[in-house]
Amino acid sequence: MNARVHGARQRRATIADVAEAAGVSKATVSRFLNHRERLLSPDIATRVETAIAALAYSPSPMAQALSRGRSRLIGLIVADITNPYSVAVLRGAEKACQDAGYLVMLFNLGNDFDREREAIDALAGYQVDGFILNTLGRGAGLVDADALHGKPAVLVDRRHAGMHTDFVSLDNRDAMQQACGHLVAGGHQELLYITEPQKGVSSRRERAAAFSSCLAAHQPKVAGEVFECVVQQEDALDAALRALRKRAGPAEGGRRAAVIAGNAVVTLRVAQAMARLGWGFGTDLGFVGFDDPEWASLIGPGLSTISQPTDAIGRAAASCLIERLQGLEAAPRQLLLPGELVVRGSSSGVVAA
């Protein structure tokens, strides 16, 4: 036994090493490791215990989990890890998973629309117990229920046609009503909603639809348009802002103009455009943006925002999935969490002359 022990110590000992050292089968060692000593004679149990100690054998947590039918791993797929929203939701989900004894495996799509199915397959190869999906929901690799390898899933922020699972998101309609209502109450009558290309992304479509509903509710007092902001097309964004100011008319006797930005990515592009144009938030244009990044209070007089409950969204998604893993059988649930309007100087200034 000593020679075998010495050889095993040159590398990480395996269950086969323990079985050989104890003179038993691997199945016998497995029974001992899974606390089923009652199935073994005292002599055999002692031999296995001695071999484990001599070899300093430590069973793989993954192997133990799989032997019980669970890996205690959750697969989390996000569309873009550089988006502050995705990072914040990830933190909330990870905390809730850790509290429940699960670990998170992350797959970042990098906004590559056609990698969703690849991501599911890759994480399934690691035997994850279920999925939390914050993906784009479109493209050639579109995920559907059949692609989930029989695992439960929860969708975050973006819906998928044909996938009937639990869904957790900001209440986009209520959030847009807060943003529009605040600007209208402040005297803004000409509005521009700037969004990333909608292209079938449900959260973007819902916010654009809610914006149109808000305009309809305030007609004819308020008018507005939707503009899709494409990366690296600064001239088009600058032109859209100039057109907004032109529609509003002269500073004296004209209509107050304001922008609503669809997320923090768009907010940053609008801030860059305002700098190029030499305009000021809250004076030349009113502003409210979805998402409340840390830098929002540092730009101009401070940017008014709709703060998303990202930590709560992440935690709720993880909790929904863990409840399914624990045996919950019920119709798919939809959890829409309220946003919070954070008022700063960008939505309370006076239009410049």
Buried (B, 14 or more C-beta within 10 A) or exposed (E): BEEBBEEBEEEEBBBEBBBBBBEBEBEBBBBBBEEEBEEBEEEBBEBBBBBBEBBEBEBEEBEBBEEEEBBBBBBBBBBBBEBBBBBBBBBBBBBBBEEBEBBBBBBBBEEBBEBBBBBBEBBBEEBBBBBBBBBBBBBEBBBEEEBBEEBBBBBBBBBBEEBEBBBBBBBBBBBBBBBBBBBBEBEBBBBBBBBBEBEBBBBBBBBBBBBBBBBEEBEEEBBBBBBBBEEEEBEEBBEBBEEBBEBBBEBEEBBBBBBBBBBBBBBBBBBEBBEEBEBBBBBBBBBBBBBBBEEBBEBBBBBBBBBBBBBBBBBBBBBBBBBBBEEEEEEEBEBBBEBEBBEBBBBBBEBEE
